[in-house]
Amino acid sequence: MERMREYLSAMCTGWDVQTVRAIVADTLDHIVDPMIYDEAVTLIEQHRAAGLDIVIVSSSGAEVVEPIGAKLGADKVIATRMVVADGKYTGEISEYAYGPHKATAITALAAAEGYDLQASYAYSDSITDEPMLAAVGHPYAVNPDKALRRLAITRDWPVLDFSRPVALAERSRFREVRRPAVAAGILGTVAAVAGVLLYAARRRARPEAS
């Protein structure tokens, strides 16, 4: 974790924020077509129909994760964020969304938005996300690594196997979203983003009109 933090800091120091965002946007639109599992799309639609919010949780930089989240109609994004001064990255990391930090972040978000974590769903493929999975009432291991698969079996967590990757652009229905999507599911492999996850939080209960 510390080596990765140092790498991110060294790589970004001095870069102009708007330039980086423009490069990422152009790359996603014209060079890299992010991949998503078709099974994940079905999960997203099911959770959306149930009135759930989409929150993408990723250790990748917000500059990459946010555009992908926008393509998916996500309500919110939790990602690694760099400190900015005078429009440039200072090299310092303000939020590092990795491992236990993901659990801390979703707990804070739940408190701020009124989400019920015990009624929420989380999907991951990595043992590093055990804290996040353990924080919700409905954890799922999706195409898990060996360590997470063993843990899921031990804790009786459902294990899902996704096998139908599809280019995001081919799923044109995402481009027709008219309002923030509400759902849950793991995105699967996303080109240009390592370990992108999707975490679903149930909307707060609204009092019925009298």
N, C-alpha and C positions, 0 to 999 in steps of 0.2 A: 504494500500500500504506500509506504513512504517513497519507494523508488518511483512509483507511478506519479505521485504528487510532484516529486522533483522534476520528472520528465515533462509533465504538463506545464509546470512553471517555466522551465527553460524554453520550451517550444513556443509559448505564447507571449513571452515578455516583449513589449514594445510594439506588438502588432496593433494596427488600427482596427477597432471593433467593427465598424461599418464595412470595411474592406473584407474582413473575414466572413461576415454574414452574407455579403454579396457573393463571395466565392462559393460558399456552401449552397446558397439558393440556386445559383447557376448550375452547380454540379448535380444537385438533386433533380433539377428540371431537364438537363440536357445530356448528362454523362452517366450518372449512376441511377438506376431504377431500383429503389428499395424493394426487398422481397418480404413477403408476409405469408404465413401459412394460411391456406384456405380454411382449415379448421378453425383458426383463430377468428377469421371473419365471421363465421357462423356463431361462435361464442359471443363476439362483440354484438352481433345483431340480437341475440337472445337476451343478453344483459341490458342492451339498450331498451328493448321492449319491456323489460321489467322495471325500468326507471332508474338505472344505475349511472353514476358518473364515470367517465374514463379518466384515469390518471396514469400517464406514462412515467415510470420510475427507471432512470438509467444513470449509470456511472459516467456515461459519455458527456461531452460538453453540451450545454444548453443551446449553443449556436447550431448544433447538428440536430439535437433531439426535438427542439421546438418546431422547426419546419416540418419534420416528419409527423409530429403530433398534430400540426395544423392540417396536414393531408388526411389524417385519420379522423379529424373532428374531435380530438381529445379536449376535455374540459380544462385539464391542468397538466403541467409537466414538472416533475422533480428531476433535476439533473445537476451535474457538476457545474459550478459557476465560478468565474474568475473575477478578481477585483479589477475595476476599471477606473482610471484617472485620466482626465483630459482626453477622453475618447480612445485611450489605448490600454491594453492589458498591462498590469504592473508585474505580473508573474506570480502574484499571490492567489491562493485559492480561498474563496469566501465560503463555498459550500461544496463538500466532497461527498457525492451521493454514491457511496460504496459500502457494502457489507452492513455493519450495524447502523451506519449513518442513514441508510434507507428506512430502517425501522423507526429511528428517531424522527425522520422527516414525515413519514406518513402518520405517525402519532400526533405530531404538531398540526398537520393539515386536518386531521380528523377533529381535533379540538377546535380549530378555527372555523371549520365548515359545519360542525355538528354531525359528522359522520359517525355511524356506529360500527366500530371495527369488528365486533363480533358478528355483525350481519354483512361484512364485506368479504370480498374475494381477492386473492393474490395468486399470481401464476409466475413460476420461475423455472429455469433449467439449471441453476447453479447452486451449489452448497453454500456459496458466500451469501446467498439471500435467505438463509435459514432464519435470521432475526426478523426479517420482513414477513416471511411466511408464518412464523409463530405468532406474529402480532395480530393476525386476523382470524376470524372464525371459520373461514373456508379457504384453506391453503391447498394449492395444487402444484404438483411437480410435473412439468411438461418437457418431454425429451430430456430428462434429467441426466446430469453427469453421474458417475458411479456412486459418489458419496451421497448425493442428494437422493438417489434412488433407494439406497440402503436406509437412509433416514426416513424417507417417506413410508417405506414398508414397516419400519419399527414404530412409527407414530400413526400408522393407519391413514396416511394422507393419500388421496386419490392420485394416481399416476396416469397422465395422458400422453399418447404418442401421436405427434403430428407428422405427416409424411407428404403433404401436397403443397410445396412452396409455389407461390405465384407472384408475378411482378405486381407491385402496387398499382401501376398504371392500368393494368388489365381489369382491376376491380373498380370499374368506373362508377359503381354505385357510391363509393366514398366521395366522389367529386360532386355528388348530388345532395349531400347533407345540407339541410337548410338551417339547422340549429346545432348547438354543441351535442355531439353524440354522447350517449350514456351507455356504458358497457364495461366488460372486463375480458381479459384474455392476454396471452403472451403473443407478442408480434412474431416471435420466431427469429429467423435470421434476417437481419436488415443490413444490406450492403452499406458500408461506411459507418455503421454504428455497431459496436461490440456490446453484446449483452443488453439489448433494449428489452425492457419488461413493461408489462402493462398491469396496473393495479386498480381494482374497481372498488369504489366506496359508495355505499348506499346513500342516497340523498336523505337529508334530515327529514324527520316526520313533520308534516305541515298540519297545523290545527284545522279541522274541518270548519267551514263557514257555518255560523249559527243561523 
